[in-house]
Amino acid sequence: MTCRLFLNGLALDTDAASLADLLRTEGFDLSGAIACAVNRAFVPRSQWASRPLDDGDQIDVISPVTGG
């Protein structure tokens, strides 16, 4: 089932069933240093595969920035 999400503020239609599926589909390296929140609530990495997605969810993916 396709749902409309907002990934880092941009609308996205997806068939991804879980947060991990969405991250993979969108090209994120799941072994990399990223953090995720769904509807402004932090989701621990251990829950990404089991965190279902719902129509209208707002997903924020944050990566560290290096440099000074």
PDB file of N, H, CA, C and O in Angstrom:
ATOM      1  N   MET A   1       0.836  -1.168   0.000  1.00  0.00           N
ATOM      2  CA  MET A   1       0.000   0.000   0.000  1.00  0.00           C
ATOM      3  C   MET A   1       0.892   1.245   0.000  1.00  0.00           C
ATOM      4  O   MET A   1       1.807   1.368   0.814  1.00  0.00           O
ATOM      5  N   THR A   2       0.614   2.142  -0.905  1.00  0.00           N
ATOM      6  H   THR A   2      -0.129   2.042  -1.566  1.00  0.00           H
ATOM      7  CA  THR A   2       1.391   3.368  -1.008  1.00  0.00           C
ATOM      8  C   THR A   2       0.881   4.402  -0.015  1.00  0.00           C
ATOM      9  O   THR A   2      -0.325   4.594   0.142  1.00  0.00           O
ATOM     10  N   CYS A   3       1.817   5.060   0.647  1.00  0.00           N
ATOM     11  H   CYS A   3       2.796   4.904   0.519  1.00  0.00           H
ATOM     12  CA  CYS A   3       1.426   6.144   1.540  1.00  0.00           C
ATOM     13  C   CYS A   3       2.303   7.353   1.253  1.00  0.00           C
ATOM     14  O   CYS A   3       3.395   7.229   0.699  1.00  0.00           O
ATOM     15  N   ARG A   4       1.816   8.503   1.632  1.00  0.00           N
ATOM     16  H   ARG A   4       0.929   8.604   2.082  1.00  0.00           H
ATOM     17  CA  ARG A   4       2.559   9.749   1.456  1.00  0.00           C
ATOM     18  C   ARG A   4       3.192  10.109   2.786  1.00  0.00           C
ATOM     19  O   ARG A   4       2.521  10.239   3.810  1.00  0.00           O
ATOM     20  N   LEU A   5       4.519  10.268   2.735  1.00  0.00           N
ATOM     21  H   LEU A   5       5.064  10.163   1.903  1.00  0.00           H
ATOM     22  CA  LEU A   5       5.305  10.644   3.906  1.00  0.00           C
ATOM     23  C   LEU A   5       6.021  11.952   3.614  1.00  0.00           C
ATOM     24  O   LEU A   5       5.991  12.466   2.496  1.00  0.00           O
ATOM     25  N   PHE A   6       6.653  12.466   4.631  1.00  0.00           N
ATOM     26  H   PHE A   6       6.676  12.049   5.539  1.00  0.00           H
ATOM     27  CA  PHE A   6       7.503  13.631   4.468  1.00  0.00           C
ATOM     28  C   PHE A   6       8.878  13.260   5.013  1.00  0.00           C
ATOM     29  O   PHE A   6       9.052  13.057   6.214  1.00  0.00           O
ATOM     30  N   LEU A   7       9.844  13.175   4.115  1.00  0.00           N
ATOM     31  H   LEU A   7       9.704  13.340   3.139  1.00  0.00           H
ATOM     32  CA  LEU A   7      11.202  12.787   4.480  1.00  0.00           C
ATOM     33  C   LEU A   7      12.069  14.038   4.451  1.00  0.00           C
ATOM     34  O   LEU A   7      12.291  14.630   3.395  1.00  0.00           O
ATOM     35  N   ASN A   8      12.551  14.429   5.616  1.00  0.00           N
ATOM     36  H   ASN A   8      12.371  13.948   6.474  1.00  0.00           H
ATOM     37  CA  ASN A   8      13.332  15.665   5.748  1.00  0.00           C
ATOM     38  C   ASN A   8      12.603  16.844   5.097  1.00  0.00           C
ATOM     39  O   ASN A   8      13.218  17.692   4.449  1.00  0.00           O
ATOM     40  N   GLY A   9      11.278  16.877   5.284  1.00  0.00           N
ATOM     41  H   GLY A   9      10.779  16.189   5.810  1.00  0.00           H
ATOM     42  CA  GLY A   9      10.473  17.988   4.813  1.00  0.00           C
ATOM     43  C   GLY A   9       9.951  17.875   3.391  1.00  0.00           C
ATOM     44  O   GLY A   9       9.153  18.711   2.966  1.00  0.00           O
ATOM     45  N   LEU A  10      10.380  16.863   2.643  1.00  0.00           N
ATOM     46  H   LEU A  10      11.028  16.184   2.988  1.00  0.00           H
ATOM     47  CA  LEU A  10       9.947  16.705   1.261  1.00  0.00           C
ATOM     48  C   LEU A  10       8.908  15.588   1.152  1.00  0.00           C
ATOM     49  O   LEU A  10       9.092  14.503   1.703  1.00  0.00           O
ATOM     50  N   ALA A  11       7.818  15.865   0.439  1.00  0.00           N
ATOM     51  H   ALA A  11       7.668  16.746  -0.009  1.00  0.00           H
ATOM     52  CA  ALA A  11       6.768  14.854   0.251  1.00  0.00           C
ATOM     53  C   ALA A  11       7.306  13.697  -0.565  1.00  0.00           C
ATOM     54  O   ALA A  11       8.071  13.883  -1.511  1.00  0.00           O
ATOM     55  N   LEU A  12       6.888  12.487  -0.179  1.00  0.00           N
ATOM     56  H   LEU A  12       6.267  12.336   0.590  1.00  0.00           H
ATOM     57  CA  LEU A  12       7.376  11.276  -0.829  1.00  0.00           C
ATOM     58  C   LEU A  12       6.280  10.225  -0.785  1.00  0.00           C
ATOM     59  O   LEU A  12       5.721   9.955   0.278  1.00  0.00           O
ATOM     60  N   ASP A  13       5.967   9.629  -1.930  1.00  0.00           N
ATOM     61  H   ASP A  13       6.421   9.849  -2.794  1.00  0.00           H
ATOM     62  CA  ASP A  13       5.048   8.494  -1.976  1.00  0.00           C
ATOM     63  C   ASP A  13       5.885   7.229  -1.953  1.00  0.00           C
ATOM     64  O   ASP A  13       6.829   7.099  -2.733  1.00  0.00           O
ATOM     65  N   THR A  14       5.556   6.295  -1.074  1.00  0.00           N
ATOM     66  H   THR A  14       4.790   6.400  -0.440  1.00  0.00           H
ATOM     67  CA  THR A  14       6.371   5.096  -0.915  1.00  0.00           C
ATOM     68  C   THR A  14       5.520   3.877  -0.590  1.00  0.00           C
ATOM     69  O   THR A  14       4.409   3.990  -0.074  1.00  0.00           O
ATOM     70  N   ASP A  15       6.069   2.713  -0.905  1.00  0.00           N
ATOM     71  H   ASP A  15       6.972   2.621  -1.325  1.00  0.00           H
ATOM     72  CA  ASP A  15       5.471   1.429  -0.540  1.00  0.00           C
ATOM     73  C   ASP A  15       6.222   0.806   0.634  1.00  0.00           C
ATOM     74  O   ASP A  15       5.907  -0.312   1.042  1.00  0.00           O
ATOM     75  N   ALA A  16       7.206   1.508   1.180  1.00  0.00           N
ATOM     76  H   ALA A  16       7.462   2.416   0.849  1.00  0.00           H
ATOM     77  CA  ALA A  16       8.004   0.972   2.291  1.00  0.00           C
ATOM     78  C   ALA A  16       7.101   0.694   3.492  1.00  0.00           C
ATOM     79  O   ALA A  16       6.264   1.515   3.868  1.00  0.00           O
ATOM     80  N   ALA A  17       7.291  -0.476   4.078  1.00  0.00           N
ATOM     81  H   ALA A  17       7.971  -1.143   3.773  1.00  0.00           H
ATOM     82  CA  ALA A  17       6.459  -0.882   5.210  1.00  0.00           C
ATOM     83  C   ALA A  17       7.046  -0.460   6.551  1.00  0.00           C
ATOM     84  O   ALA A  17       6.316  -0.285   7.526  1.00  0.00           O
ATOM     85  N   SER A  18       8.364  -0.297   6.598  1.00  0.00           N
ATOM     86  H   SER A  18       8.957  -0.439   5.806  1.00  0.00           H
ATOM     87  CA  SER A  18       9.014   0.048   7.865  1.00  0.00           C
ATOM     88  C   SER A  18      10.002   1.185   7.651  1.00  0.00           C
ATOM     89  O   SER A  18      10.333   1.534   6.518  1.00  0.00           O
ATOM     90  N   LEU A  19      10.458   1.746   8.735  1.00  0.00           N
ATOM     91  H   LEU A  19      10.189   1.463   9.655  1.00  0.00           H
ATOM     92  CA  LEU A  19      11.451   2.807   8.658  1.00  0.00           C
ATOM     93  C   LEU A  19      12.720   2.294   7.986  1.00  0.00           C
ATOM     94  O   LEU A  19      13.293   2.994   7.151  1.00  0.00           O
ATOM     95  N   ALA A  20      13.171   1.095   8.329  1.00  0.00           N
ATOM     96  H   ALA A  20      12.705   0.526   9.007  1.00  0.00           H
ATOM     97  CA  ALA A  20      14.372   0.527   7.704  1.00  0.00           C
ATOM     98  C   ALA A  20      14.178   0.360   6.203  1.00  0.00           C
ATOM     99  O   ALA A  20      15.090   0.653   5.430  1.00  0.00           O
ATOM    100  N   ASP A  21      13.000  -0.108   5.774  1.00  0.00           N
ATOM    101  H   ASP A  21      12.259  -0.346   6.402  1.00  0.00           H
ATOM    102  CA  ASP A  21      12.718  -0.254   4.343  1.00  0.00           C
ATOM    103  C   ASP A  21      12.818   1.091   3.639  1.00  0.00           C
ATOM    104  O   ASP A  21      13.408   1.195   2.563  1.00  0.00           O
ATOM    105  N   LEU A  22      12.241   2.115   4.246  1.00  0.00           N
ATOM    106  H   LEU A  22      11.762   2.030   5.120  1.00  0.00           H
ATOM    107  CA  LEU A  22      12.270   3.450   3.650  1.00  0.00           C
ATOM    108  C   LEU A  22      13.707   3.949   3.520  1.00  0.00           C
ATOM    109  O   LEU A  22      14.091   4.470   2.473  1.00  0.00           O
ATOM    110  N   LEU A  23      14.490   3.794   4.566  1.00  0.00           N
ATOM    111  H   LEU A  23      14.178   3.370   5.416  1.00  0.00           H
ATOM    112  CA  LEU A  23      15.873   4.267   4.536  1.00  0.00           C
ATOM    113  C   LEU A  23      16.664   3.566   3.435  1.00  0.00           C
ATOM    114  O   LEU A  23      17.416   4.210   2.704  1.00  0.00           O
ATOM    115  N   ARG A  24      16.497   2.249   3.313  1.00  0.00           N
ATOM    116  H   ARG A  24      15.886   1.725   3.906  1.00  0.00           H
ATOM    117  CA  ARG A  24      17.182   1.491   2.256  1.00  0.00           C
ATOM    118  C   ARG A  24      16.735   1.972   0.880  1.00  0.00           C
ATOM    119  O   ARG A  24      17.562   2.224   0.003  1.00  0.00           O
ATOM    120  N   THR A  25      15.428   2.098   0.698  1.00  0.00           N
ATOM    121  H   THR A  25      14.757   1.894   1.410  1.00  0.00           H
ATOM    122  CA  THR A  25      14.867   2.512  -0.590  1.00  0.00           C
ATOM    123  C   THR A  25      15.391   3.882  -1.004  1.00  0.00           C
ATOM    124  O   THR A  25      15.627   4.132  -2.186  1.00  0.00           O
ATOM    125  N   GLU A  26      15.570   4.758  -0.036  1.00  0.00           N
ATOM    126  H   GLU A  26      15.378   4.555   0.924  1.00  0.00           H
ATOM    127  CA  GLU A  26      16.016   6.116  -0.330  1.00  0.00           C
ATOM    128  C   GLU A  26      17.544   6.257  -0.353  1.00  0.00           C
ATOM    129  O   GLU A  26      18.065   7.365  -0.479  1.00  0.00           O
ATOM    130  N   GLY A  27      18.257   5.131  -0.230  1.00  0.00           N
ATOM    131  H   GLY A  27      17.834   4.231  -0.127  1.00  0.00           H
ATOM    132  CA  GLY A  27      19.707   5.135  -0.414  1.00  0.00           C
ATOM    133  C   GLY A  27      20.554   5.457   0.800  1.00  0.00           C
ATOM    134  O   GLY A  27      21.745   5.739   0.665  1.00  0.00           O
ATOM    135  N   PHE A  28      19.963   5.421   1.979  1.00  0.00           N
ATOM    136  H   PHE A  28      18.996   5.192   2.089  1.00  0.00           H
ATOM    137  CA  PHE A  28      20.747   5.670   3.186  1.00  0.00           C
ATOM    138  C   PHE A  28      21.545   4.423   3.558  1.00  0.00           C
ATOM    139  O   PHE A  28      21.055   3.302   3.423  1.00  0.00           O
ATOM    140  N   ASP A  29      22.757   4.621   4.019  1.00  0.00           N
ATOM    141  H   ASP A  29      23.155   5.531   4.129  1.00  0.00           H
ATOM    142  CA  ASP A  29      23.612   3.533   4.493  1.00  0.00           C
ATOM    143  C   ASP A  29      23.222   3.243   5.945  1.00  0.00           C
ATOM    144  O   ASP A  29      23.520   4.027   6.846  1.00  0.00           O
ATOM    145  N   LEU A  30      22.550   2.103   6.159  1.00  0.00           N
ATOM    146  H   LEU A  30      22.308   1.466   5.427  1.00  0.00           H
ATOM    147  CA  LEU A  30      22.053   1.794   7.499  1.00  0.00           C
ATOM    148  C   LEU A  30      23.168   1.514   8.503  1.00  0.00           C
ATOM    149  O   LEU A  30      22.938   1.536   9.712  1.00  0.00           O
ATOM    150  N   SER A  31      24.369   1.252   8.004  1.00  0.00           N
ATOM    151  H   SER A  31      24.556   1.234   7.022  1.00  0.00           H
ATOM    152  CA  SER A  31      25.479   1.026   8.932  1.00  0.00           C
ATOM    153  C   SER A  31      26.193   2.333   9.264  1.00  0.00           C
ATOM    154  O   SER A  31      27.070   2.366  10.127  1.00  0.00           O
ATOM    155  N   GLY A  32      25.816   3.401   8.578  1.00  0.00           N
ATOM    156  H   GLY A  32      25.104   3.373   7.877  1.00  0.00           H
ATOM    157  CA  GLY A  32      26.447   4.700   8.794  1.00  0.00           C
ATOM    158  C   GLY A  32      25.925   5.385  10.044  1.00  0.00           C
ATOM    159  O   GLY A  32      25.023   4.892  10.722  1.00  0.00           O
ATOM    160  N   ALA A  33      26.508   6.520  10.323  1.00  0.00           N
ATOM    161  H   ALA A  33      27.240   6.920   9.773  1.00  0.00           H
ATOM    162  CA  ALA A  33      26.158   7.306  11.514  1.00  0.00           C
ATOM    163  C   ALA A  33      24.984   8.217  11.179  1.00  0.00           C
ATOM    164  O   ALA A  33      25.174   9.366  10.780  1.00  0.00           O
ATOM    165  N   ILE A  34      23.774   7.698  11.345  1.00  0.00           N
ATOM    166  H   ILE A  34      23.620   6.764  11.669  1.00  0.00           H
ATOM    167  CA  ILE A  34      22.578   8.505  11.149  1.00  0.00           C
ATOM    168  C   ILE A  34      21.632   8.267  12.323  1.00  0.00           C
ATOM    169  O   ILE A  34      21.691   7.239  12.997  1.00  0.00           O
ATOM    170  N   ALA A  35      20.774   9.230  12.543  1.00  0.00           N
ATOM    171  H   ALA A  35      20.726  10.066  11.996  1.00  0.00           H
ATOM    172  CA  ALA A  35      19.741   9.112  13.567  1.00  0.00           C
ATOM    173  C   ALA A  35      18.415   9.438  12.897  1.00  0.00           C
ATOM    174  O   ALA A  35      18.365  10.217  11.945  1.00  0.00           O
ATOM    175  N   CYS A  36      17.335   8.834  13.402  1.00  0.00           N
ATOM    176  H   CYS A  36      17.376   8.201  14.176  1.00  0.00           H
ATOM    177  CA  CYS A  36      16.021   9.032  12.795  1.00  0.00           C
ATOM    178  C   CYS A  36      14.973   9.375  13.845  1.00  0.00           C
ATOM    179  O   CYS A  36      15.015   8.916  14.986  1.00  0.00           O
ATOM    180  N   ALA A  37      14.035  10.201  13.405  1.00  0.00           N
ATOM    181  H   ALA A  37      14.001  10.573  12.477  1.00  0.00           H
ATOM    182  CA  ALA A  37      12.870  10.524  14.217  1.00  0.00           C
ATOM    183  C   ALA A  37      11.637  10.401  13.336  1.00  0.00           C
ATOM    184  O   ALA A  37      11.664  10.759  12.159  1.00  0.00           O
ATOM    185  N   VAL A  38      10.569   9.898  13.911  1.00  0.00           N
ATOM    186  H   VAL A  38      10.548   9.607  14.868  1.00  0.00           H
ATOM    187  CA  VAL A  38       9.289   9.824  13.216  1.00  0.00           C
ATOM    188  C   VAL A  38       8.314  10.668  14.029  1.00  0.00           C
ATOM    189  O   VAL A  38       8.107  10.436  15.220  1.00  0.00           O
ATOM    190  N   ASN A  39       7.728  11.641  13.364  1.00  0.00           N
ATOM    191  H   ASN A  39       7.897  11.829  12.397  1.00  0.00           H
ATOM    192  CA  ASN A  39       6.811  12.574  14.028  1.00  0.00           C
ATOM    193  C   ASN A  39       7.445  13.196  15.269  1.00  0.00           C
ATOM    194  O   ASN A  39       6.818  13.323  16.321  1.00  0.00           O
ATOM    195  N   ARG A  40       8.714  13.579  15.107  1.00  0.00           N
ATOM    196  H   ARG A  40       9.224  13.475  14.253  1.00  0.00           H
ATOM    197  CA  ARG A  40       9.511  14.273  16.127  1.00  0.00           C
ATOM    198  C   ARG A  40       9.890  13.403  17.324  1.00  0.00           C
ATOM    199  O   ARG A  40      10.385  13.916  18.327  1.00  0.00           O
ATOM    200  N   ALA A  41       9.663  12.083  17.228  1.00  0.00           N
ATOM    201  H   ALA A  41       9.261  11.666  16.413  1.00  0.00           H
ATOM    202  CA  ALA A  41      10.057  11.171  18.306  1.00  0.00           C
ATOM    203  C   ALA A  41      11.228  10.315  17.823  1.00  0.00           C
ATOM    204  O   ALA A  41      11.132   9.641  16.797  1.00  0.00           O
ATOM    205  N   PHE A  42      12.335  10.349  18.571  1.00  0.00           N
ATOM    206  H   PHE A  42      12.414  10.897  19.404  1.00  0.00           H
ATOM    207  CA  PHE A  42      13.515   9.561  18.228  1.00  0.00           C
ATOM    208  C   PHE A  42      13.157   8.083  18.153  1.00  0.00           C
ATOM    209  O   PHE A  42      12.428   7.566  18.999  1.00  0.00           O
ATOM    210  N   VAL A  43      13.683   7.403  17.120  1.00  0.00           N
ATOM    211  H   VAL A  43      14.275   7.823  16.432  1.00  0.00           H
ATOM    212  CA  VAL A  43      13.483   5.959  16.972  1.00  0.00           C
ATOM    213  C   VAL A  43      14.859   5.302  17.062  1.00  0.00           C
ATOM    214  O   VAL A  43      15.704   5.537  16.198  1.00  0.00           O
ATOM    215  N   PRO A  44      15.103   4.478  18.095  1.00  0.00           N
ATOM    216  CA  PRO A  44      16.395   3.798  18.206  1.00  0.00           C
ATOM    217  C   PRO A  44      16.644   2.882  17.011  1.00  0.00           C
ATOM    218  O   PRO A  44      15.718   2.284  16.462  1.00  0.00           O
ATOM    219  N   ARG A  45      17.893   2.786  16.628  1.00  0.00           N
ATOM    220  H   ARG A  45      18.646   3.272  17.073  1.00  0.00           H
ATOM    221  CA  ARG A  45      18.284   1.939  15.488  1.00  0.00           C
ATOM    222  C   ARG A  45      17.723   0.520  15.627  1.00  0.00           C
ATOM    223  O   ARG A  45      17.332  -0.086  14.629  1.00  0.00           O
ATOM    224  N   SER A  46      17.679  -0.005  16.830  1.00  0.00           N
ATOM    225  H   SER A  46      17.997   0.487  17.640  1.00  0.00           H
ATOM    226  CA  SER A  46      17.193  -1.374  17.050  1.00  0.00           C
ATOM    227  C   SER A  46      15.717  -1.529  16.698  1.00  0.00           C
ATOM    228  O   SER A  46      15.232  -2.654  16.570  1.00  0.00           O
ATOM    229  N   GLN A  47      14.994  -0.422  16.539  1.00  0.00           N
ATOM    230  H   GLN A  47      15.388   0.491  16.643  1.00  0.00           H
ATOM    231  CA  GLN A  47      13.561  -0.476  16.219  1.00  0.00           C
ATOM    232  C   GLN A  47      13.238  -0.092  14.777  1.00  0.00           C
ATOM    233  O   GLN A  47      12.072  -0.126  14.383  1.00  0.00           O
ATOM    234  N   TRP A  48      14.240   0.269  13.989  1.00  0.00           N
ATOM    235  H   TRP A  48      15.186   0.297  14.310  1.00  0.00           H
ATOM    236  CA  TRP A  48      13.978   0.705  12.621  1.00  0.00           C
ATOM    237  C   TRP A  48      13.223  -0.346  11.809  1.00  0.00           C
ATOM    238  O   TRP A  48      12.285  -0.007  11.088  1.00  0.00           O
ATOM    239  N   ALA A  49      13.617  -1.610  11.916  1.00  0.00           N
ATOM    240  H   ALA A  49      14.380  -1.886  12.502  1.00  0.00           H
ATOM    241  CA  ALA A  49      12.985  -2.666  11.109  1.00  0.00           C
ATOM    242  C   ALA A  49      11.552  -2.939  11.554  1.00  0.00           C
ATOM    243  O   ALA A  49      10.737  -3.397  10.753  1.00  0.00           O
ATOM    244  N   SER A  50      11.236  -2.672  12.796  1.00  0.00           N
ATOM    245  H   SER A  50      11.898  -2.300  13.448  1.00  0.00           H
ATOM    246  CA  SER A  50       9.888  -2.972  13.299  1.00  0.00           C
ATOM    247  C   SER A  50       8.996  -1.734  13.372  1.00  0.00           C
ATOM    248  O   SER A  50       7.818  -1.849  13.707  1.00  0.00           O
ATOM    249  N   ARG A  51       9.535  -0.551  13.064  1.00  0.00           N
ATOM    250  H   ARG A  51      10.493  -0.457  12.791  1.00  0.00           H
ATOM    251  CA  ARG A  51       8.734   0.688  13.151  1.00  0.00           C
ATOM    252  C   ARG A  51       7.923   0.855  11.872  1.00  0.00           C
ATOM    253  O   ARG A  51       8.476   1.209  10.830  1.00  0.00           O
ATOM    254  N   PRO A  52       6.596   0.601  11.943  1.00  0.00           N
ATOM    255  CA  PRO A  52       5.767   0.756  10.738  1.00  0.00           C
ATOM    256  C   PRO A  52       5.605   2.227  10.376  1.00  0.00           C
ATOM    257  O   PRO A  52       5.769   3.114  11.213  1.00  0.00           O
ATOM    258  N   LEU A  53       5.281   2.462   9.117  1.00  0.00           N
ATOM    259  H   LEU A  53       5.148   1.741   8.437  1.00  0.00           H
ATOM    260  CA  LEU A  53       5.056   3.814   8.631  1.00  0.00           C
ATOM    261  C   LEU A  53       3.580   4.002   8.317  1.00  0.00           C
ATOM    262  O   LEU A  53       2.914   3.087   7.833  1.00  0.00           O
ATOM    263  N   ASP A  54       3.081   5.191   8.594  1.00  0.00           N
ATOM    264  H   ASP A  54       3.622   5.934   8.987  1.00  0.00           H
ATOM    265  CA  ASP A  54       1.682   5.523   8.337  1.00  0.00           C
ATOM    266  C   ASP A  54       1.607   6.739   7.438  1.00  0.00           C
ATOM    267  O   ASP A  54       2.515   7.569   7.411  1.00  0.00           O
ATOM    268  N   ASP A  55       0.521   6.830   6.708  1.00  0.00           N
ATOM    269  H   ASP A  55      -0.217   6.155   6.729  1.00  0.00           H
ATOM    270  CA  ASP A  55       0.285   7.970   5.841  1.00  0.00           C
ATOM    271  C   ASP A  55       0.417   9.268   6.643  1.00  0.00           C
ATOM    272  O   ASP A  55      -0.173   9.407   7.714  1.00  0.00           O
ATOM    273  N   GLY A  56       1.189  10.204   6.119  1.00  0.00           N
ATOM    274  H   GLY A  56       1.668  10.091   5.249  1.00  0.00           H
ATOM    275  CA  GLY A  56       1.360  11.490   6.772  1.00  0.00           C
ATOM    276  C   GLY A  56       2.519  11.576   7.752  1.00  0.00           C
ATOM    277  O   GLY A  56       2.809  12.655   8.270  1.00  0.00           O
ATOM    278  N   ASP A  57       3.196  10.443   8.019  1.00  0.00           N
ATOM    279  H   ASP A  57       2.960   9.567   7.598  1.00  0.00           H
ATOM    280  CA  ASP A  57       4.333  10.486   8.945  1.00  0.00           C
ATOM    281  C   ASP A  57       5.395  11.469   8.460  1.00  0.00           C
ATOM    282  O   ASP A  57       5.622  11.631   7.261  1.00  0.00           O
ATOM    283  N   GLN A  58       6.029  12.112   9.418  1.00  0.00           N
ATOM    284  H   GLN A  58       5.844  11.980  10.392  1.00  0.00           H
ATOM    285  CA  GLN A  58       7.143  13.008   9.127  1.00  0.00           C
ATOM    286  C   GLN A  58       8.410  12.358   9.644  1.00  0.00           C
ATOM    287  O   GLN A  58       8.584  12.174  10.849  1.00  0.00           O
ATOM    288  N   ILE A  59       9.294  12.013   8.718  1.00  0.00           N
ATOM    289  H   ILE A  59       9.152  12.162   7.740  1.00  0.00           H
ATOM    290  CA  ILE A  59      10.536  11.333   9.066  1.00  0.00           C
ATOM    291  C   ILE A  59      11.690  12.308   8.892  1.00  0.00           C
ATOM    292  O   ILE A  59      11.828  12.950   7.851  1.00  0.00           O
ATOM    293  N   ASP A  60      12.518  12.408   9.930  1.00  0.00           N
ATOM    294  H   ASP A  60      12.406  11.886  10.776  1.00  0.00           H
ATOM    295  CA  ASP A  60      13.726  13.225   9.864  1.00  0.00           C
ATOM    296  C   ASP A  60      14.925  12.302  10.012  1.00  0.00           C
ATOM    297  O   ASP A  60      15.006  11.512  10.953  1.00  0.00           O
ATOM    298  N   VAL A  61      15.853  12.413   9.070  1.00  0.00           N
ATOM    299  H   VAL A  61      15.787  13.055   8.306  1.00  0.00           H
ATOM    300  CA  VAL A  61      17.092  11.645   9.105  1.00  0.00           C
ATOM    301  C   VAL A  61      18.224  12.650   9.266  1.00  0.00           C
ATOM    302  O   VAL A  61      18.353  13.594   8.486  1.00  0.00           O
ATOM    303  N   ILE A  62      19.032  12.431  10.281  1.00  0.00           N
ATOM    304  H   ILE A  62      18.927  11.664  10.914  1.00  0.00           H
ATOM    305  CA  ILE A  62      20.088  13.367  10.620  1.00  0.00           C
ATOM    306  C   ILE A  62      21.427  12.650  10.555  1.00  0.00           C
ATOM    307  O   ILE A  62      21.600  11.576  11.131  1.00  0.00           O
ATOM    308  N   SER A  63      22.377  13.259   9.842  1.00  0.00           N
ATOM    309  H   SER A  63      22.237  14.131   9.374  1.00  0.00           H
ATOM    310  CA  SER A  63      23.734  12.732   9.753  1.00  0.00           C
ATOM    311  C   SER A  63      24.681  13.744  10.393  1.00  0.00           C
ATOM    312  O   SER A  63      24.454  14.951  10.313  1.00  0.00           O
ATOM    313  N   PRO A  64      25.731  13.254  11.020  1.00  0.00           N
ATOM    314  CA  PRO A  64      26.688  14.192  11.594  1.00  0.00           C
ATOM    315  C   PRO A  64      27.430  14.956  10.498  1.00  0.00           C
ATOM    316  O   PRO A  64      27.641  14.440   9.401  1.00  0.00           O
ATOM    317  N   VAL A  65      27.813  16.167  10.805  1.00  0.00           N
ATOM    318  H   VAL A  65      27.641  16.586  11.696  1.00  0.00           H
ATOM    319  CA  VAL A  65      28.575  16.988   9.875  1.00  0.00           C
ATOM    320  C   VAL A  65      29.965  17.158  10.467  1.00  0.00           C
ATOM    321  O   VAL A  65      30.112  17.526  11.633  1.00  0.00           O
ATOM    322  N   THR A  66      30.983  16.889   9.660  1.00  0.00           N
ATOM    323  H   THR A  66      30.864  16.590   8.713  1.00  0.00           H
ATOM    324  CA  THR A  66      32.340  17.030  10.146  1.00  0.00           C
ATOM    325  C   THR A  66      32.923  18.352   9.654  1.00  0.00           C
ATOM    326  O   THR A  66      32.428  18.960   8.705  1.00  0.00           O
ATOM    327  N   GLY A  67      33.936  18.755  10.295  1.00  0.00           N
ATOM    328  H   GLY A  67      34.338  18.262  11.066  1.00  0.00           H
ATOM    329  CA  GLY A  67      34.592  20.003   9.915  1.00  0.00           C
ATOM    330  C   GLY A  67      34.492  21.017  11.040  1.00  0.00           C
ATOM    331  O   GLY A  67      33.909  20.732  12.086  1.00  0.00           O
ATOM    332  N   GLY A  68      35.031  22.144  10.840  1.00  0.00           N
ATOM    333  H   GLY A  68      35.504  22.376   9.990  1.00  0.00           H
ATOM    334  CA  GLY A  68      35.069  23.103  11.907  1.00  0.00           C
ATOM    335  C   GLY A  68      34.416  24.358  11.544  1.00  0.00           C
ATOM    336  O   GLY A  68      34.364  25.284  12.353  1.00  0.00           O
TER     337      GLY A  68
END
